[in-house]
Amino acid sequence: MIARTAAAARRSPPETTSQPVHRDQLLDLLERIAQALPVPVSDGALRLLRVMAKLTPPRAWAEPDANPCCYMQQAELCRITGRAAPTVRRHERELVAAGLIDKRTAANGARSGFLGCGIFFGRMVHRLAEFRELDARLSAEREEHAHLRGRRSIHKRHLRAALAALADAGHPAAAGIAAQLRLWPDAERLHRMSPGELRTHVEDADALCRYAIEIADNLEESSGRPLIFERPYIQDTTQEDSVSCNMPVDDRSAGKPAHDSPPAAAPHGAAEKGLEQKDAEGTASRTSDYLARLGPARLYQLAGEGFRMYLDARHTSPGRLTYHDFVCAAQDVMRDRGINRSVWRDALQVMTEDDAMICALITDARCTDPRARVWNPGGFMRGMVRKAERGELHLIGSLIGLSELRGTDNAR
């Protein structure tokens, strides 16, 4: 809750002064929020509203105390919209009930500018601030819903991998965890869930995922295998280049891509693309090997304030943080920094999930780096993705740079 409140404060937009009313922008705004109004408006009524509003001059909407009016006779509206008179009258009543228009006609139903009779839009104009607030709230809810669906995707992927490890080990908890996983809603049902329902499900999914990972960690601990970041059931890294995975990484070569060292002889006629793919896999293996020996406690110390806030909110001590915790924290700081979700998807196309997590951690830390502060986090992380595409991303060197920065900060 503390992390969520602090993050919301960081994302709060600054207060703005009132802006002039633009007719077409107001109509577009109404279409976005029509179903969330206190009295929802149908699509047919919205189309009629747009037709009538377009019959007024745009400058009439920008005047102080604007109350633009459409004076066209109802019969003419029926002709240009292709609708029957009862339909037009029903839609007009709907718009009046929703508080968007005022309808004033003469005793015989006539509409005339000379008589001051017609369809008036002043009520709609004067509710602009209310509409903007509602639009911002709906946009935030959509963003939160998408964020939660992405988080559930991470939980499901990590749980399946951990479950496979438990099943291979014949652990008795595997059957029960698998049964709970089968009850999870599919993607279509997730979209239909309310924000509250989805949040509850994601929290339950996270708890089950962490439970499975803890069991798998205990299995590794009892077998004497390395913990936390070298779990093959979580990481998506190549295991083919054993030399690259096991070779020591020192400060002199840590920042170099794998292809800086002499490559092994390729089969005669191998495609250049295949060589580039192997270079990328070797680089990913070196990064994963470095992370495994770096350890979660040290990686926690390298992280920025925002990243550590989310790790702390997961109620685990740094010594027992898991790769799953760091990936979840990466998603949260990306949202707080205004980094589009597409950046994460693009990153996973060219690097492993642990590399993408490190990119998010570095980006967040650089946002508060006094030496070279990053003012555009989204652009910075996209630049890292482009470097990865070219085989020029040196994550180990960046982590060493963060370590030097933290050492400087501690020495002050």
Contacts in CASP RR format, 6 or more apart in sequence:
PFRMAT RR
TARGET T0000
AUTHOR 0000-0000-0000
METHOD contacts of the structure
MODEL  1
MIARTAAAARRSPPETTSQPVHRDQLLDLLERIAQALPVPVSDGALRLLR
VMAKLTPPRAWAEPDANPCCYMQQAELCRITGRAAPTVRRHERELVAAGL
IDKRTAANGARSGFLGCGIFFGRMVHRLAEFRELDARLSAEREEHAHLRG
RRSIHKRHLRAALAALADAGHPAAAGIAAQLRLWPDAERLHRMSPGELRT
HVEDADALCRYAIEIADNLEESSGRPLIFERPYIQDTTQEDSVSCNMPVD
DRSAGKPAHDSPPAAAPHGAAEKGLEQKDAEGTASRTSDYLARLGPARLY
QLAGEGFRMYLDARHTSPGRLTYHDFVCAAQDVMRDRGINRSVWRDALQV
MTEDDAMICALITDARCTDPRARVWNPGGFMRGMVRKAERGELHLIGSLI
GLSELRGTDNAR
2 309 0 8 1.000
2 313 0 8 1.000
3 309 0 8 1.000
3 310 0 8 1.000
3 312 0 8 1.000
3 313 0 8 1.000
3 332 0 8 1.000
4 313 0 8 1.000
6 309 0 8 1.000
7 309 0 8 1.000
7 332 0 8 1.000
7 335 0 8 1.000
7 336 0 8 1.000
10 336 0 8 1.000
11 335 0 8 1.000
11 336 0 8 1.000
11 338 0 8 1.000
13 136 0 8 1.000
18 129 0 8 1.000
20 62 0 8 1.000
21 61 0 8 1.000
21 62 0 8 1.000
21 66 0 8 1.000
21 125 0 8 1.000
21 128 0 8 1.000
22 58 0 8 1.000
22 61 0 8 1.000
22 62 0 8 1.000
23 53 0 8 1.000
23 54 0 8 1.000
23 56 0 8 1.000
23 58 0 8 1.000
23 61 0 8 1.000
23 68 0 8 1.000
24 58 0 8 1.000
26 61 0 8 1.000
26 124 0 8 1.000
26 125 0 8 1.000
26 128 0 8 1.000
26 131 0 8 1.000
27 49 0 8 1.000
27 50 0 8 1.000
27 53 0 8 1.000
29 131 0 8 1.000
29 132 0 8 1.000
29 135 0 8 1.000
30 41 0 8 1.000
30 46 0 8 1.000
30 49 0 8 1.000
30 100 0 8 1.000
30 124 0 8 1.000
30 131 0 8 1.000
31 46 0 8 1.000
32 135 0 8 1.000
32 138 0 8 1.000
33 131 0 8 1.000
33 134 0 8 1.000
33 135 0 8 1.000
33 138 0 8 1.000
34 40 0 8 1.000
34 41 0 8 1.000
34 43 0 8 1.000
34 46 0 8 1.000
35 41 0 8 1.000
36 134 0 8 1.000
36 138 0 8 1.000
37 98 0 8 1.000
37 134 0 8 1.000
38 98 0 8 1.000
39 97 0 8 1.000
39 98 0 8 1.000
39 99 0 8 1.000
40 98 0 8 1.000
41 49 0 8 1.000
41 94 0 8 1.000
41 95 0 8 1.000
41 98 0 8 1.000
41 100 0 8 1.000
42 91 0 8 1.000
42 94 0 8 1.000
44 91 0 8 1.000
45 91 0 8 1.000
45 94 0 8 1.000
45 95 0 8 1.000
45 98 0 8 1.000
47 81 0 8 1.000
48 77 0 8 1.000
48 81 0 8 1.000
48 83 0 8 1.000
48 88 0 8 1.000
48 91 0 8 1.000
48 92 0 8 1.000
48 95 0 8 1.000
49 95 0 8 1.000
49 100 0 8 1.000
49 101 0 8 1.000
51 77 0 8 1.000
51 80 0 8 1.000
51 81 0 8 1.000
52 70 0 8 1.000
52 72 0 8 1.000
52 77 0 8 1.000
52 101 0 8 1.000
52 119 0 8 1.000
53 68 0 8 1.000
53 70 0 8 1.000
53 121 0 8 1.000
55 70 0 8 1.000
55 72 0 8 1.000
56 68 0 8 1.000
56 69 0 8 1.000
56 70 0 8 1.000
56 121 0 8 1.000
57 68 0 8 1.000
60 66 0 8 1.000
60 68 0 8 1.000
60 69 0 8 1.000
61 68 0 8 1.000
61 121 0 8 1.000
61 125 0 8 1.000
66 122 0 8 1.000
66 125 0 8 1.000
67 120 0 8 1.000
67 121 0 8 1.000
67 122 0 8 1.000
67 125 0 8 1.000
68 120 0 8 1.000
68 121 0 8 1.000
68 122 0 8 1.000
68 125 0 8 1.000
69 113 0 8 1.000
69 116 0 8 1.000
69 118 0 8 1.000
69 119 0 8 1.000
69 120 0 8 1.000
69 121 0 8 1.000
70 111 0 8 1.000
70 118 0 8 1.000
70 119 0 8 1.000
70 121 0 8 1.000
71 111 0 8 1.000
71 112 0 8 1.000
71 113 0 8 1.000
71 116 0 8 1.000
71 117 0 8 1.000
71 118 0 8 1.000
72 111 0 8 1.000
73 110 0 8 1.000
73 111 0 8 1.000
74 85 0 8 1.000
74 88 0 8 1.000
74 89 0 8 1.000
74 109 0 8 1.000
74 111 0 8 1.000
75 85 0 8 1.000
77 88 0 8 1.000
78 84 0 8 1.000
78 85 0 8 1.000
78 88 0 8 1.000
81 88 0 8 1.000
83 91 0 8 1.000
92 101 0 8 1.000
92 103 0 8 1.000
92 119 0 8 1.000
95 101 0 8 1.000
96 102 0 8 1.000
96 103 0 8 1.000
99 123 0 8 1.000
99 124 0 8 1.000
99 127 0 8 1.000
100 121 0 8 1.000
100 123 0 8 1.000
100 124 0 8 1.000
101 119 0 8 1.000
101 120 0 8 1.000
101 121 0 8 1.000
101 122 0 8 1.000
101 123 0 8 1.000
101 124 0 8 1.000
102 119 0 8 1.000
102 120 0 8 1.000
102 122 0 8 1.000
102 123 0 8 1.000
103 118 0 8 1.000
103 119 0 8 1.000
103 120 0 8 1.000
104 116 0 8 1.000
104 117 0 8 1.000
104 118 0 8 1.000
104 120 0 8 1.000
105 111 0 8 1.000
105 117 0 8 1.000
105 118 0 8 1.000
106 112 0 8 1.000
106 115 0 8 1.000
106 117 0 8 1.000
109 117 0 8 1.000
110 117 0 8 1.000
111 117 0 8 1.000
111 118 0 8 1.000
111 119 0 8 1.000
112 118 0 8 1.000
141 195 0 8 1.000
143 335 0 8 1.000
144 195 0 8 1.000
145 195 0 8 1.000
145 198 0 8 1.000
146 341 0 8 1.000
147 331 0 8 1.000
147 335 0 8 1.000
147 341 0 8 1.000
148 195 0 8 1.000
148 198 0 8 1.000
148 199 0 8 1.000
148 202 0 8 1.000
149 187 0 8 1.000
149 190 0 8 1.000
149 191 0 8 1.000
149 198 0 8 1.000
150 331 0 8 1.000
150 341 0 8 1.000
151 202 0 8 1.000
151 206 0 8 1.000
151 328 0 8 1.000
151 331 0 8 1.000
152 184 0 8 1.000
152 190 0 8 1.000
152 198 0 8 1.000
152 201 0 8 1.000
152 202 0 8 1.000
152 205 0 8 1.000
154 324 0 8 1.000
154 327 0 8 1.000
154 328 0 8 1.000
154 331 0 8 1.000
155 202 0 8 1.000
155 205 0 8 1.000
155 206 0 8 1.000
155 208 0 8 1.000
155 209 0 8 1.000
156 181 0 8 1.000
156 184 0 8 1.000
156 205 0 8 1.000
158 209 0 8 1.000
158 213 0 8 1.000
158 234 0 8 1.000
158 324 0 8 1.000
158 327 0 8 1.000
159 177 0 8 1.000
159 181 0 8 1.000
159 205 0 8 1.000
159 208 0 8 1.000
159 209 0 8 1.000
159 212 0 8 1.000
160 181 0 8 1.000
161 233 0 8 1.000
161 234 0 8 1.000
162 209 0 8 1.000
162 212 0 8 1.000
162 213 0 8 1.000
162 215 0 8 1.000
162 216 0 8 1.000
162 233 0 8 1.000
162 234 0 8 1.000
163 174 0 8 1.000
163 177 0 8 1.000
163 178 0 8 1.000
163 181 0 8 1.000
163 212 0 8 1.000
164 233 0 8 1.000
165 216 0 8 1.000
165 219 0 8 1.000
165 231 0 8 1.000
165 232 0 8 1.000
165 233 0 8 1.000
166 173 0 8 1.000
166 174 0 8 1.000
166 177 0 8 1.000
166 212 0 8 1.000
166 215 0 8 1.000
166 216 0 8 1.000
166 219 0 8 1.000
167 174 0 8 1.000
167 178 0 8 1.000
169 219 0 8 1.000
171 215 0 8 1.000
171 219 0 8 1.000
173 212 0 8 1.000
173 215 0 8 1.000
177 208 0 8 1.000
177 211 0 8 1.000
177 212 0 8 1.000
180 208 0 8 1.000
181 208 0 8 1.000
184 201 0 8 1.000
184 205 0 8 1.000
185 193 0 8 1.000
185 201 0 8 1.000
190 198 0 8 1.000
190 201 0 8 1.000
193 201 0 8 1.000
206 328 0 8 1.000
209 324 0 8 1.000
210 322 0 8 1.000
210 324 0 8 1.000
213 231 0 8 1.000
213 234 0 8 1.000
213 322 0 8 1.000
213 324 0 8 1.000
216 231 0 8 1.000
216 233 0 8 1.000
217 227 0 8 1.000
217 228 0 8 1.000
217 231 0 8 1.000
217 322 0 8 1.000
220 226 0 8 1.000
220 227 0 8 1.000
220 231 0 8 1.000
221 227 0 8 1.000
226 292 0 8 1.000
228 292 0 8 1.000
228 295 0 8 1.000
228 296 0 8 1.000
228 321 0 8 1.000
228 322 0 8 1.000
228 323 0 8 1.000
229 235 0 8 1.000
229 288 0 8 1.000
229 291 0 8 1.000
229 292 0 8 1.000
229 294 0 8 1.000
229 295 0 8 1.000
229 296 0 8 1.000
229 323 0 8 1.000
229 354 0 8 1.000
230 288 0 8 1.000
230 292 0 8 1.000
231 323 0 8 1.000
232 239 0 8 1.000
234 322 0 8 1.000
234 323 0 8 1.000
234 324 0 8 1.000
235 288 0 8 1.000
235 323 0 8 1.000
235 352 0 8 1.000
235 353 0 8 1.000
235 354 0 8 1.000
236 352 0 8 1.000
236 353 0 8 1.000
236 354 0 8 1.000
237 281 0 8 1.000
237 284 0 8 1.000
237 285 0 8 1.000
237 288 0 8 1.000
237 352 0 8 1.000
237 354 0 8 1.000
238 281 0 8 1.000
238 282 0 8 1.000
238 284 0 8 1.000
238 285 0 8 1.000
239 245 0 8 1.000
240 281 0 8 1.000
241 278 0 8 1.000
241 281 0 8 1.000
241 282 0 8 1.000
241 285 0 8 1.000
244 258 0 8 1.000
244 282 0 8 1.000
244 285 0 8 1.000
244 286 0 8 1.000
244 289 0 8 1.000
245 285 0 8 1.000
245 286 0 8 1.000
245 288 0 8 1.000
245 289 0 8 1.000
246 289 0 8 1.000
247 286 0 8 1.000
247 289 0 8 1.000
249 286 0 8 1.000
249 289 0 8 1.000
249 290 0 8 1.000
249 293 0 8 1.000
249 396 0 8 1.000
251 400 0 8 1.000
253 260 0 8 1.000
253 261 0 8 1.000
254 290 0 8 1.000
254 396 0 8 1.000
254 397 0 8 1.000
254 399 0 8 1.000
254 400 0 8 1.000
255 394 0 8 1.000
255 395 0 8 1.000
255 396 0 8 1.000
255 397 0 8 1.000
255 398 0 8 1.000
255 400 0 8 1.000
256 394 0 8 1.000
257 279 0 8 1.000
257 283 0 8 1.000
257 391 0 8 1.000
257 392 0 8 1.000
257 393 0 8 1.000
257 394 0 8 1.000
258 279 0 8 1.000
258 282 0 8 1.000
258 283 0 8 1.000
258 285 0 8 1.000
258 286 0 8 1.000
259 279 0 8 1.000
259 283 0 8 1.000
259 391 0 8 1.000
263 275 0 8 1.000
263 278 0 8 1.000
263 279 0 8 1.000
266 275 0 8 1.000
276 391 0 8 1.000
279 391 0 8 1.000
280 350 0 8 1.000
280 351 0 8 1.000
280 388 0 8 1.000
280 391 0 8 1.000
283 391 0 8 1.000
283 393 0 8 1.000
284 351 0 8 1.000
284 352 0 8 1.000
284 355 0 8 1.000
286 396 0 8 1.000
287 352 0 8 1.000
287 354 0 8 1.000
287 355 0 8 1.000
287 358 0 8 1.000
287 395 0 8 1.000
287 396 0 8 1.000
288 352 0 8 1.000
288 354 0 8 1.000
290 396 0 8 1.000
290 399 0 8 1.000
291 299 0 8 1.000
291 354 0 8 1.000
291 358 0 8 1.000
294 399 0 8 1.000
296 318 0 8 1.000
296 319 0 8 1.000
296 320 0 8 1.000
296 321 0 8 1.000
296 322 0 8 1.000
296 325 0 8 1.000
296 326 0 8 1.000
297 318 0 8 1.000
297 319 0 8 1.000
297 321 0 8 1.000
299 321 0 8 1.000
299 326 0 8 1.000
299 361 0 8 1.000
300 308 0 8 1.000
300 311 0 8 1.000
300 318 0 8 1.000
300 319 0 8 1.000
300 321 0 8 1.000
301 318 0 8 1.000
301 406 0 8 1.000
302 361 0 8 1.000
302 365 0 8 1.000
302 399 0 8 1.000
302 402 0 8 1.000
302 403 0 8 1.000
302 406 0 8 1.000
303 311 0 8 1.000
303 329 0 8 1.000
303 361 0 8 1.000
303 364 0 8 1.000
303 365 0 8 1.000
304 361 0 8 1.000
304 364 0 8 1.000
304 365 0 8 1.000
304 368 0 8 1.000
305 368 0 8 1.000
306 333 0 8 1.000
306 336 0 8 1.000
306 364 0 8 1.000
307 329 0 8 1.000
307 330 0 8 1.000
307 333 0 8 1.000
307 360 0 8 1.000
307 361 0 8 1.000
307 364 0 8 1.000
307 365 0 8 1.000
310 328 0 8 1.000
310 329 0 8 1.000
310 332 0 8 1.000
310 333 0 8 1.000
311 318 0 8 1.000
311 321 0 8 1.000
311 325 0 8 1.000
311 326 0 8 1.000
311 329 0 8 1.000
314 321 0 8 1.000
314 325 0 8 1.000
314 328 0 8 1.000
314 329 0 8 1.000
316 322 0 8 1.000
316 325 0 8 1.000
323 354 0 8 1.000
323 357 0 8 1.000
326 357 0 8 1.000
326 361 0 8 1.000
327 353 0 8 1.000
327 354 0 8 1.000
327 357 0 8 1.000
330 356 0 8 1.000
330 357 0 8 1.000
330 360 0 8 1.000
330 361 0 8 1.000
331 344 0 8 1.000
331 360 0 8 1.000
333 360 0 8 1.000
333 361 0 8 1.000
333 363 0 8 1.000
333 364 0 8 1.000
334 341 0 8 1.000
334 343 0 8 1.000
334 344 0 8 1.000
334 360 0 8 1.000
334 363 0 8 1.000
334 377 0 8 1.000
334 381 0 8 1.000
337 363 0 8 1.000
337 364 0 8 1.000
337 367 0 8 1.000
337 377 0 8 1.000
337 378 0 8 1.000
338 377 0 8 1.000
338 378 0 8 1.000
339 360 0 8 1.000
339 363 0 8 1.000
339 377 0 8 1.000
339 378 0 8 1.000
339 381 0 8 1.000
340 378 0 8 1.000
343 378 0 8 1.000
343 381 0 8 1.000
343 382 0 8 1.000
343 385 0 8 1.000
344 356 0 8 1.000
344 360 0 8 1.000
346 382 0 8 1.000
346 385 0 8 1.000
347 355 0 8 1.000
347 356 0 8 1.000
347 359 0 8 1.000
347 381 0 8 1.000
347 384 0 8 1.000
347 385 0 8 1.000
347 388 0 8 1.000
348 356 0 8 1.000
350 385 0 8 1.000
350 388 0 8 1.000
350 389 0 8 1.000
351 359 0 8 1.000
351 385 0 8 1.000
351 388 0 8 1.000
351 393 0 8 1.000
355 388 0 8 1.000
355 393 0 8 1.000
355 395 0 8 1.000
358 395 0 8 1.000
358 398 0 8 1.000
358 399 0 8 1.000
359 381 0 8 1.000
359 384 0 8 1.000
359 385 0 8 1.000
359 395 0 8 1.000
360 381 0 8 1.000
362 384 0 8 1.000
362 395 0 8 1.000
362 398 0 8 1.000
362 399 0 8 1.000
362 402 0 8 1.000
363 374 0 8 1.000
363 377 0 8 1.000
363 378 0 8 1.000
363 380 0 8 1.000
363 381 0 8 1.000
363 384 0 8 1.000
364 377 0 8 1.000
365 402 0 8 1.000
365 405 0 8 1.000
366 372 0 8 1.000
366 373 0 8 1.000
366 374 0 8 1.000
366 380 0 8 1.000
367 373 0 8 1.000
367 374 0 8 1.000
367 377 0 8 1.000
369 405 0 8 1.000
371 405 0 8 1.000
374 380 0 8 1.000
384 393 0 8 1.000
387 393 0 8 1.000
END
